[in-house]
Amino acid sequence: MNTVTWGAVAQGCTLYNHFMFVGGTNWDALGCPCVCTSYDYAAPVREWGGLSAQYTAAKQIAHQIIALEEWLTVTEPADDVTADDPALLHRVLASGDARLVFLRNLSTTAQATGLTIEGRQIPPVEVTPGDTRLVVFHVQKGQVRLSFCSAPLFAWQVDENEQRMVFTGPGLVVWRAPEAPMIQKNDVGAWWNGERLIVNYEGHSRQELVLAHHGVTVKATFLPDASKVWLVDGELIVGPDFVGQKRNSQLTVYHEAQS
């Protein structure tokens, strides 16, 4: 799922379709009399209505694309990012100052490579077997600038005085700031090196980071994966296994329990 979809995006694709996304059944007379045929195909939504790991993968890709839409929609190939292991460096796209780096591992074992951009060495990024990983450099919304991000960015919501970011997987996240931000909550062990605020999230449990920077409050949530986070009508919901529709088409939203 990741390799095929990100491979298309890396080539400049801005429209894609997953087939089959919902498994189903050919019931007797529909298509061929007296024959019932399964079309489950291990789809994201299985034939019986259950959600597979492919569903979480498809959801994460879709939301990453939404979070990075303004950079992904207008890009051109770039060659100013290099990798210690060139075999893992699939493609680099440029959108203004931003760089979108696609690392692809076609081997059967986990591989890692360091990256170099503008003379700065980036610690190794691991890519699991048969997978593709998107690494982002120099993206900014309002006063908040991500210098580097190898953790999947599921959502980036911007209001006048608040930004909400959700990362769904392990990785390094680095914010650039001219001065140290005021950290109000730091479950994830973020540290300031004099130029940047750095988080090395290992992906074991849910962790939070809240900071104030130039009059903007940034609330960052780090989760092991995208299975328990949902974006419904612009509202981020973290915690439940499922948020969806009942048979009567009334939207049922299960909010996170407040402590």
Stockholm file with secondary structure:
# STOCKHOLM 1.0

chainA/1-259         MNTVTWGAVAQGCTLYNHFMFVGGTNWDALGCPCVCTSYDYAAPVREWGGLSAQYTAAKQIAHQIIALEEWLTVTEPADDVTADDPALLHRVLASGDARLVFLRNLSTTAQATGLTIEGRQIPPVEVTPGDTRLVVFHVQKGQVRLSFCSAPLFAWQVDENEQRMVFTGPGLVVWRAPEAPMIQKNDVGAWWNGERLIVNYEGHSRQELVLAHHGVTVKATFLPDASKVWLVDGELIVGPDFVGQKRNSQLTVYHEAQS
#=GR chainA/1-259 SS CHHHHHHHHHTTCCCCCCTTSBCEEECTTTTSTTCCEEECTTCSBCTTSCBCHHHHHHHHHHHHHHHTHHHHSSCEECCCEEESSGGGEEEEEEETTEEEEEEECCSSSCEEEEEEETTEEEEEEEECTTCEEEEEEEEEETTEEEEEECSCEEEEEECSSEEEEEEESCEEEEEECSSCCEEEEETTCCEECSSEEEEEECSSSCEEEEEEETTEEEEEEEESSSTTEEEETTEEEESCSCCEECTTCCEECCCCCCC
#=GC SS_cons         CHHHHHHHHHTTCCCCCCTTSBCEEECTTTTSTTCCEEECTTCSBCTTSCBCHHHHHHHHHHHHHHHTHHHHSSCEECCCEEESSGGGEEEEEEETTEEEEEEECCSSSCEEEEEEETTEEEEEEEECTTCEEEEEEEEEETTEEEEEECSCEEEEEECSSEEEEEEESCEEEEEECSSCCEEEEETTCCEECSSEEEEEECSSSCEEEEEEETTEEEEEEEESSSTTEEEETTEEEESCSCCEECTTCCEECCCCCCC
//
